[in-house]
Amino acid sequence: MTLEKAFQQEAMAQAQTAMLVWGCPTKRLYQSLETRGGVETARELAGKRRLSDGFDALRRCGHLELSLEALMTKGKYGALFTDEQVNWCLEVLLEAGYYG
């Protein structure tokens, strides 16, 4: 399995868990992951410095580990994103009180 495919699968699983278990609004994110792909969706959001759908709801319920931003900061996916993209994700996660 390619790194891109692994990221896609994990991102979709996390978005689904956030939606079904925690009631977070991640439907649009899930659809984008399905149609455009996980890496492309993540790169675009980070490039525009836009939080993923459900980020604020995940923050409120204490489960930012399920956010796309947290997934992008995992070391195993480092080759998929620029330092700038990952650093932005780390910045917003830290501002939201998530320390991984």
Residue pairs with C-beta under 8 A, 6 or more apart in sequence:
3 76
3 77
3 79
3 80
4 37
4 38
4 39
4 80
6 76
6 77
7 38
7 39
7 42
7 71
7 77
7 80
8 33
8 37
8 38
8 39
9 38
10 38
10 71
11 33
11 38
11 41
11 42
11 68
11 71
12 30
12 33
12 34
12 38
14 66
14 67
14 68
14 71
15 26
15 29
15 30
15 33
15 54
15 66
15 68
16 26
16 30
17 66
18 24
18 26
18 54
18 57
18 58
18 63
18 66
18 67
19 25
19 26
19 27
19 30
19 54
22 57
22 58
22 61
22 63
22 66
23 57
24 54
24 57
24 58
24 61
24 63
24 66
25 53
25 54
25 57
26 52
26 53
26 54
27 53
28 53
29 41
29 52
29 53
29 54
29 68
32 41
33 41
36 44
39 80
41 68
42 68
42 71
42 72
42 80
42 81
42 85
43 81
43 85
45 51
45 52
45 68
46 69
46 72
46 81
46 84
46 85
46 86
46 88
46 89
47 85
49 88
51 69
51 92
52 67
52 68
52 69
54 66
54 67
55 64
55 67
55 68
55 69
55 92
55 96
58 64
58 66
58 67
59 96
59 97
59 98
64 70
64 93
64 96
64 98
65 98
65 100
67 93
67 98
69 89
69 92
69 93
70 89
70 93
70 98
70 100
71 77
72 80
72 81
72 85
72 86
72 89
73 86
73 89
73 90
73 93
73 100
78 86
93 99
93 100
